[in-house]
Amino acid sequence: MNKKLLLASLIVITTAVHAAPLKIDKVILWGHKLHSHTHSYIHWGFYRAFKHLGCETHWLNNADDVSNFDFSNSLFITEGQVDQKMPIRDDSFYILHNCIDPRYKELRKTNRCITLQVYTHDCKERELEYLDKFMCYSKKEKVIYLPWATDLLPHEIDEVKKTVPQVEKQSSIYFVGSIMGGRFGNQNIVNAFAQEARKNQLKFSHALKRSMEDNIKLIQQSYMAPALQGEWQCKQGYIPCRIFKNISYGQWGITNSETVYELFDRKIIYDADPAQLFHKAQEHIKHADISELYELMDIVKSKHTYLNRIEQLLWFLAEIYNGEQKKQAQVVKASPIEKYKRYLVGGTYEGQSWKDFKTLPKSRYYTFKRAFEHFETNNGKVIVELGTTRSFVHGGHPGCLKGDARYWTVDKPKNWDWGNGFFTRLVAECLAHTNPEIHVVDENRGHINMAKTITKEFAHVMHYHSLSPLDFLEKCTFKNGIDLLYLNEGNLNPLEPTAIFDYHVADLIVERKLMAKNGIIIINDIKSQVTKKFGEKSDLSRGKYAIPYLVENGFEIIEDEYQVILKKVS
């Protein structure tokens, strides 16, 4: 067996579970020979990456004579328009894109094939687990959703970086990629961008079916290199490979897709209007520092090459194939928070513009997970939540902000109030196995009753206090202090009363020495676009008084994201 391929397929598996490795001796890319179809460039990326790994790799199609070819123990990768004559074998594995042929039925039953799809916003409506932003999967459906990637390898991107300062730019924009009309096309967008370029004395040319080397040269010499998508693609959240390629070739990321903009944490140039996009890009290029371009290139190098996609696909294929062995081994038990990741991420980001923050802050999923892990690592005991849930369901659903328990659907988490984080339920479900004391504090009795309803299964670790959080902090006594405190009381508009309240909480914590050694405080809604919308200047939002005070009095910030986490250090 090819050792490099075996290594590639076991990057994650061997460290996580004692399961049988995937027996793969060779890789077969089936169909779409180079330049025959737009999907051929996807196969080209996989082909280069597998060859780089030292794998025996073949690129075949329906017209090839394979009568004497040994296909045993192969990994096949194909697309549904060109798979008609591809061999189906029970000793091989398959990665299928848009393949609906019933002949794969037995392979699916034996867990020898997975479906690869590109991410679109339809994923938000499905029960999926997330690898990263816009990368997700369903083990039940045996499908993984990923964006495409650049065809350059990581070391090649490093080589390109060395040449960037020496490239002589032309007064031309070369658009490498598809230009199509119709409902799914981008022709109107490209035409509008090209028109604006020509108004500014720049040529605009469309390059097709060039060699990889020619494409790289054209993109590098181009005055700018936009990745332009049609309205349908932008609305669906489709992410084109062109954005990864252009950046890896040494050009600034320029997009008219909000999804692509968010994928790069808003570090690239974006405007939905192609004419405005041209002018934004032109202005950015005049004044931006080259270090910002190198940062974008490093993002692509580390996360968006076909080596990354191979690692993700082989990991998922092994997870599916070795699923039963993994369950039996029970080496790693996932935290319950993982099944809520998509909701926590969506509840943090959806419906908000993040234009006032240079970098997109990480979601509540990240900070909750970090806090829960810290609590367990430090053998925490006492958890205090100041301000509990106000609604069983999130905004727009019937029953929002109503205390009627009929609206509580314990088996339908997609209905829960993720816009507020739903900490009460999460902390109980994720940490009940540690036998903690969870104190829920809220002076609104209706909110306390909601908390009791949503944590009914965990009543043995719950303590409910219907009184002011400040009164609670003035009177409470815990022998070894509070290990995890969650500050969620108050509103973001008007903000000032909440910011003052948070300061009083911080003052009581410091004066009464309430926190345990290594105890942590989570303050919700810090990097919030809501407060910016209403004119708040401070990036600390509700924590603008409390956070500096805590830092001055024995706490340090260990996470500075949408939520802030502070740890007691002295």
C-alpha positions in Angstrom: 0.0 0.0 0.0 1.2 3.5 -0.8 2.5 4.8 2.5 1.8 8.5 1.8 -1.8 7.8 0.9 -2.3 5.7 4.0 -0.8 8.6 6.0 -3.1 11.1 4.3 -6.1 9.0 5.1 -5.2 8.5 8.7 -4.3 12.1 9.6 -7.2 12.3 12.1 -8.3 8.7 12.4 -5.3 7.0 14.1 -5.2 9.6 16.9 -8.9 9.4 17.6 -9.9 5.8 17.4 -8.5 2.3 17.1 -10.3 1.4 13.9 -9.3 -0.3 10.8 -7.5 2.0 8.3 -9.0 2.6 4.8 -7.2 0.2 2.5 -6.5 2.4 -0.5 -3.8 1.6 -3.0 -4.6 4.2 -5.8 -6.7 7.2 -6.6 -9.0 7.3 -9.7 -10.3 10.7 -10.9 -13.1 9.7 -13.3 -14.4 12.0 -16.0 -14.1 15.6 -17.0 -10.6 15.6 -18.5 -8.8 19.0 -18.3 -10.6 21.9 -20.1 -13.5 19.7 -21.1 -15.9 21.1 -18.5 -15.8 23.6 -15.6 -15.7 20.7 -13.2 -12.4 19.5 -14.8 -10.6 22.2 -12.8 -11.9 20.6 -9.6 -10.5 17.2 -10.7 -7.3 19.0 -11.7 -6.9 20.3 -8.2 -7.4 16.9 -6.6 -5.1 15.3 -9.2 -2.2 17.7 -8.4 -2.7 17.3 -4.6 -2.8 13.5 -4.7 0.3 13.4 -6.9 2.0 15.7 -4.5 1.3 13.3 -1.7 3.0 10.6 -3.7 -0.1 8.6 -4.4 -0.6 6.5 -7.5 -3.1 8.6 -9.2 -5.0 8.1 -12.6 -7.4 10.4 -14.5 -9.7 8.3 -16.6 -13.1 8.7 -18.4 -15.8 6.8 -20.2 -13.8 6.7 -23.4 -10.7 5.0 -22.0 -10.0 1.4 -22.5 -9.7 0.0 -18.9 -10.2 -3.7 -19.7 -6.8 -4.6 -18.3 -6.6 -2.0 -15.5 -6.4 -3.3 -11.9 -8.9 -1.2 -9.9 -8.7 -3.2 -6.7 -8.6 -1.1 -3.5 -9.1 2.2 -5.3 -10.5 5.6 -4.2 -12.8 6.9 -6.9 -13.8 10.5 -7.2 -16.4 11.5 -9.9 -19.2 13.7 -10.9 -22.7 12.6 -11.9 -22.6 13.6 -15.6 -19.6 11.4 -16.4 -19.8 8.3 -14.1 -21.7 6.0 -16.5 -18.8 3.5 -17.1 -16.9 3.9 -13.9 -16.4 0.5 -12.3 -18.4 -0.3 -9.1 -16.4 -2.5 -6.8 -17.0 -3.7 -3.2 -13.3 -3.4 -2.3 -13.1 0.3 -3.2 -14.2 3.7 -1.9 -16.1 6.4 -3.6 -16.5 10.2 -3.3 -19.5 11.2 -5.4 -20.6 14.7 -6.5 -24.2 15.0 -7.9 -24.4 11.2 -8.5 -27.9 9.8 -8.2 -27.5 6.5 -10.0 -29.1 3.6 -8.1 -26.1 1.4 -8.6 -24.4 3.1 -5.7 -27.1 1.8 -3.3 -25.1 -1.2 -2.1 -22.0 0.9 -1.6 -24.0 3.3 0.6 -25.2 0.4 2.7 -21.6 -0.9 3.3 -20.4 2.7 4.0 -18.0 2.7 1.1 -19.2 5.9 -0.4 -19.9 9.5 0.6 -21.5 12.4 -1.1 -19.5 15.6 -1.6 -21.6 18.7 -2.1 -20.7 22.4 -2.1 -22.0 24.6 0.7 -25.0 26.7 0.0 -27.4 28.4 2.5 -29.7 25.4 2.3 -27.4 23.9 4.8 -28.8 26.2 7.5 -32.1 24.3 7.2 -30.5 20.9 7.8 -29.4 19.1 10.9 -25.6 19.3 10.3 -22.4 19.4 12.3 -19.7 21.9 11.4 -16.0 21.5 10.8 -15.5 25.2 10.2 -17.4 28.2 8.8 -19.4 27.0 5.7 -18.0 23.5 6.1 -20.4 20.9 7.5 -21.6 17.3 7.3 -24.3 14.8 8.2 -23.1 11.3 9.1 -26.7 10.1 8.9 -27.0 11.2 5.3 -23.3 10.4 4.6 -22.9 13.8 2.9 -20.2 16.5 3.5 -20.5 20.1 2.3 -17.3 21.9 1.4 -16.2 24.9 -0.7 -13.8 24.1 -3.5 -10.1 25.3 -3.2 -7.1 26.7 -5.0 -5.2 24.5 -7.3 -1.9 25.7 -5.9 -0.2 23.7 -3.1 0.9 25.4 0.1 4.6 25.5 -0.8 3.7 27.0 -4.2 1.7 29.8 -2.5 4.8 30.6 -0.4 6.8 30.8 -3.7 4.2 33.2 -5.2 4.5 35.5 -2.1 8.2 36.0 -2.9 7.4 37.3 -6.4 4.4 39.5 -5.5 6.5 42.8 -5.0 8.3 42.3 -8.4 5.2 41.7 -10.5 4.6 44.5 -13.1 0.9 45.3 -13.2 -0.8 46.1 -16.5 -3.6 48.5 -17.3 -5.8 45.4 -17.9 -8.2 43.3 -15.9 -8.1 39.6 -16.9 -11.2 37.7 -15.9 -10.3 34.0 -15.7 -13.4 31.9 -15.3 -16.9 31.4 -16.6 -19.2 34.2 -17.9 -22.7 33.0 -18.5 -26.1 34.5 -19.1 -29.5 33.4 -17.8 -30.9 32.9 -14.4 -27.8 31.2 -13.0 -25.3 33.3 -14.8 -23.1 36.2 -13.9 -22.9 38.0 -17.3 -24.8 41.1 -16.1 -22.5 41.5 -13.1 -19.4 41.0 -15.1 -20.6 43.5 -17.8 -21.3 46.1 -15.1 -17.9 45.7 -13.6 -16.2 45.7 -17.0 -18.0 48.9 -18.0 -16.8 50.7 -14.9 -13.2 49.5 -15.5 -13.3 50.8 -19.1 -14.6 54.2 -17.8 -11.4 54.3 -15.8 -9.1 53.6 -18.8 -8.6 49.9 -18.0 -9.0 47.0 -20.5 -11.2 44.1 -19.5 -10.5 40.7 -21.0 -12.0 37.3 -20.6 -9.5 34.4 -20.6 -10.6 30.8 -21.1 -9.0 27.4 -21.4 -5.5 28.6 -20.7 -2.8 26.5 -19.0 -2.5 26.9 -15.2 0.8 28.7 -15.7 -0.8 31.2 -18.1 -3.8 31.7 -15.8 -1.4 32.5 -12.9 0.6 34.9 -15.0 -2.5 36.7 -16.2 -4.0 37.0 -12.8 -0.7 38.3 -11.3 -0.3 40.9 -14.0 -3.9 42.0 -13.9 -4.6 45.4 -12.4 -7.1 43.7 -10.1 -8.8 40.2 -10.2 -12.4 40.1 -9.1 -14.3 36.9 -8.5 -17.7 37.9 -9.8 -20.9 35.8 -9.2 -24.4 36.1 -10.5 -27.3 37.1 -8.3 -28.5 33.5 -7.9 -25.2 32.2 -6.7 -24.8 35.1 -4.3 -28.3 34.6 -2.9 -27.6 30.8 -2.4 -24.3 31.4 -0.7 -22.3 29.5 -3.3 -18.5 29.9 -2.8 -16.5 29.8 -6.1 -13.0 28.3 -6.4 -12.0 31.5 -8.2 -11.7 33.5 -5.0 -9.2 31.0 -3.6 -7.2 30.9 -6.8 -7.0 34.6 -7.3 -5.8 35.2 -3.7 -3.3 32.3 -3.8 -1.9 33.7 -7.1 -1.1 37.0 -5.4 -4.2 39.2 -5.9 -6.4 40.9 -3.5 -9.7 39.2 -2.7 -12.5 41.0 -4.5 -16.1 39.7 -4.3 -19.7 40.7 -4.8 -20.8 37.8 -2.5 -21.5 38.5 1.1 -21.0 34.8 1.9 -17.5 34.9 0.5 -16.9 38.2 2.4 -17.9 36.4 5.7 -15.8 33.3 4.9 -12.7 35.5 4.9 -13.8 37.3 8.1 -14.5 40.4 6.1 -10.8 40.9 5.3 -11.4 41.1 1.6 -13.0 43.7 -0.6 -16.8 43.4 -0.9 -19.8 45.2 -2.4 -22.9 43.7 -3.8 -23.0 46.4 -6.5 -20.4 45.6 -9.2 -19.7 49.3 -10.0 -19.2 50.2 -6.4 -17.1 47.1 -6.0 -14.7 48.3 -8.7 -14.2 51.7 -7.0 -13.8 50.1 -3.5 -11.1 47.7 -5.0 -9.4 50.5 -6.8 -9.2 52.6 -3.6 -8.0 49.7 -1.5 -5.2 48.7 -3.9 -3.9 52.3 -3.8 -3.5 52.4 0.0 -3.4 48.8 1.4 -0.3 47.4 3.0 1.2 44.3 1.3 1.2 42.5 4.7 -2.6 42.4 4.4 -2.4 40.5 1.1 0.1 38.1 2.6 -2.4 37.4 5.4 -5.1 36.5 2.9 -2.6 34.2 1.1 -1.8 32.5 4.3 -5.5 31.9 5.0 -5.8 30.2 1.7 -2.6 28.3 2.2 -3.7 26.9 5.6 -7.4 26.3 5.0 -8.3 26.2 1.3 -6.0 24.0 -0.8 -6.9 20.6 -2.1 -4.6 19.1 0.5 -7.1 20.5 3.0 -10.1 19.1 1.1 -8.4 15.6 0.8 -7.8 15.6 4.5 -11.4 16.6 5.3 -12.9 14.1 2.8 -10.7 11.1 3.9 -11.5 11.9 7.5 -15.2 11.9 6.8 -15.0 8.8 4.6 -13.2 7.0 7.5 -15.7 8.3 10.0 -18.5 6.7 7.9 -16.7 3.5 7.1 -15.4 3.0 10.6 -18.6 4.3 12.3 -19.5 1.2 14.1 -16.0 0.5 15.3 -15.8 4.0 16.6 -19.0 3.6 18.6 -17.7 0.4 20.1 -14.4 1.9 21.0 -15.9 4.9 22.7 -12.5 6.5 22.8 -13.8 10.1 22.6 -17.2 11.2 23.8 -18.2 14.4 22.1 -19.5 17.2 24.3 -23.3 17.8 23.9 -22.5 21.3 22.8 -21.3 20.0 19.4 -24.9 19.1 18.4 -25.9 22.7 19.0 -23.0 24.3 17.1 -25.0 25.3 14.0 -27.6 27.0 16.2 -25.1 28.9 18.3 -23.2 30.1 15.3 -26.4 31.1 13.5 -27.8 32.8 16.6 -24.7 34.9 16.9 -24.3 36.0 13.3 -27.6 35.8 11.4 -29.5 39.0 10.8 -26.5 41.2 11.7 -24.1 43.3 9.8 -20.6 43.3 11.1 -19.2 46.2 9.1 -18.2 48.0 12.3 -15.7 45.3 13.3 -12.5 44.7 11.4 -12.5 41.0 12.2 -15.6 38.9 12.6 -15.7 37.8 16.2 -16.0 34.1 17.0 -19.5 33.0 17.9 -21.0 31.9 21.3 -20.3 28.3 20.3 -16.6 29.0 20.6 -16.7 30.9 23.9 -19.2 28.5 25.6 -17.1 25.5 24.6 -13.9 27.1 25.9 -15.7 28.0 29.2 -17.1 24.6 29.7 -13.8 22.9 29.0 -12.1 25.3 31.4 -14.7 24.5 34.1 -14.1 20.7 33.7 -10.3 21.0 33.5 -10.2 23.0 36.8 -12.7 20.6 38.5 -15.2 23.4 38.9 -18.2 23.2 41.2 -20.2 26.4 41.3 -21.9 28.0 38.3 -23.9 31.3 38.6 -26.0 32.7 35.8 -27.1 36.3 36.2 -30.2 36.9 34.0 -31.7 33.8 32.5 -33.8 32.9 29.4 -36.6 35.2 28.4 -38.2 33.1 25.7 -38.7 29.4 24.8 -38.4 30.2 21.1 -36.3 32.6 19.0 -37.6 35.7 17.3 -40.2 35.3 14.5 -41.6 32.1 16.0 -45.1 31.9 17.6 -44.7 32.2 21.4 -41.6 34.4 21.3 -41.2 36.1 24.7 -44.2 34.3 26.1 -44.0 32.2 29.2 -46.5 29.6 28.1 -44.8 26.2 28.5 -46.7 24.8 25.4 -44.1 26.6 23.3 -41.2 24.6 24.8 -40.2 21.8 22.4 -37.4 19.9 24.0 -37.0 17.6 21.0 -36.8 20.5 18.4 -33.7 22.6 19.3 -34.0 24.5 16.1 -36.9 26.4 17.7 -35.0 27.4 20.8 -34.0 31.0 21.5 -30.6 30.9 20.0 -30.5 34.6 19.5 -29.8 35.0 23.2 -27.5 32.0 23.5 -29.8 29.7 25.6 -27.0 29.4 28.2 -29.4 28.1 30.9 -30.2 24.9 29.0 -26.7 24.5 27.5 -24.8 24.7 30.8 -27.1 22.2 32.5 -27.0 19.7 29.6 -23.2 20.1 29.0 -22.0 20.1 32.6 -24.6 18.1 34.6 -22.3 15.0 34.4 -19.8 16.9 36.6 -22.4 17.2 39.4 -22.1 21.0 39.7 -24.2 23.5 41.6 -25.9 25.7 39.0 -27.5 28.8 40.4 -29.9 30.7 38.1 -30.7 34.2 39.2 -33.4 36.5 37.8 -35.8 38.8 39.6 -38.5 38.1 37.0 -40.4 35.1 38.3 -41.7 34.4 34.8 -38.1 34.0 33.6 -37.3 31.7 36.5 -40.3 29.5 35.6 -39.1 29.3 32.0 -35.6 28.2 33.3 -37.2 25.5 35.4 -39.1 24.2 32.4 -36.1 24.0 30.1 -33.9 22.4 32.7 -36.4 20.0 34.1 -34.3 16.9 33.3 -31.4 18.4 35.3 -33.3 19.6 38.3 -30.9 17.7 40.6 -28.1 20.2 39.9 -30.2 23.3 39.6 -30.9 26.1 42.1 -33.3 28.9 41.2 -33.3 32.3 42.8 -36.0 34.9 42.0 -34.3 38.0 43.2 -32.1 40.8 41.9 -28.6 39.6 40.8 -27.0 42.3 42.9 -28.9 41.2 46.0 -27.8 37.6 45.3 -24.2 38.6 45.0 -24.4 40.7 48.2 -25.7 37.7 50.2 -24.2 34.5 48.6 -21.5 32.5 50.2 -19.6 29.7 48.5 -16.8 28.1 50.4 -14.3 28.0 47.4 -15.9 30.7 45.3 -17.7 30.8 42.0 -16.0 28.8 39.2 -18.1 30.1 36.3 -20.2 33.2 36.2 -22.3 34.1 33.2 -23.4 37.8 33.0 -26.5 38.1 30.7 -28.8 40.5 32.6 -30.1 43.6 30.9 -30.8 45.1 27.5 -28.6 46.4 24.8 -30.9 49.4 24.0 -30.7 51.5 26.0 -27.2 50.3 26.8 -26.1 52.6 29.6 -28.2 51.1 32.4 -26.9 47.6 31.5 -23.3 48.9 31.4 -23.7 50.5 34.8 -25.3 47.3 36.2 -22.4 45.2 34.9 -20.0 47.6 36.7 -21.8 47.1 40.0 -21.6 43.3 39.4 -17.9 43.6 38.8 -17.5 45.7 41.9 -19.2 43.2 44.1 -17.2 40.3 42.7 -14.0 42.2 43.5 -15.0 43.6 46.9 -16.4 40.3 48.2 -13.8 38.1 46.5 -16.5 35.9 45.0 -14.6 34.2 42.3 -12.7 30.9 42.8 -9.0 30.5 41.9 -8.9 30.3 38.1 -12.6 31.1 38.1 -14.0 32.7 34.9 -16.6 35.3 34.0 -18.4 35.3 30.6 -20.0 38.6 29.6 -22.5 38.2 26.8 -23.1 40.5 23.8 -19.8 42.4 23.9 -18.9 42.7 20.2 -22.5 43.3 19.3 -23.6 45.1 16.1 -26.8 46.0 17.9 -25.1 48.5 20.1 -23.1 50.0 17.2 -26.4 50.5 15.3 -27.7 52.6 18.2 -24.6 54.8 18.2 -22.3 53.2 20.9 -18.7 54.1 20.3 -17.0 51.7 22.6 -16.0 48.2 21.3 -16.7 46.9 24.8 -20.4 47.5 24.5 -22.1 46.6 27.9 -18.7 45.8 29.4 -17.2 49.2 28.8 -17.0 49.9 32.6 -16.9 46.4 34.0 -14.1 44.9 31.9 -11.5 47.6 32.5 -12.3 47.5 36.2 -11.9 43.7 36.4 -8.6 43.8 34.5 -7.3 46.4 37.0 -8.4 44.1 39.9 -6.9 40.7 39.3 -8.6 39.4 36.1 -7.2 38.9 32.6 -9.1 38.6 29.3 -8.6 35.0 27.9 -11.2 35.3 25.1 -12.1 38.6 23.3 -14.8 37.6 20.9 -18.6 38.2 20.6 -18.5 37.3 24.3 -15.6 38.1 26.5 -14.2 35.6 29.0 -12.1 36.9 32.0 -10.1 34.7 34.3 -9.2 35.4 37.9 -5.4 35.4 38.1 -4.7 37.1 41.5 
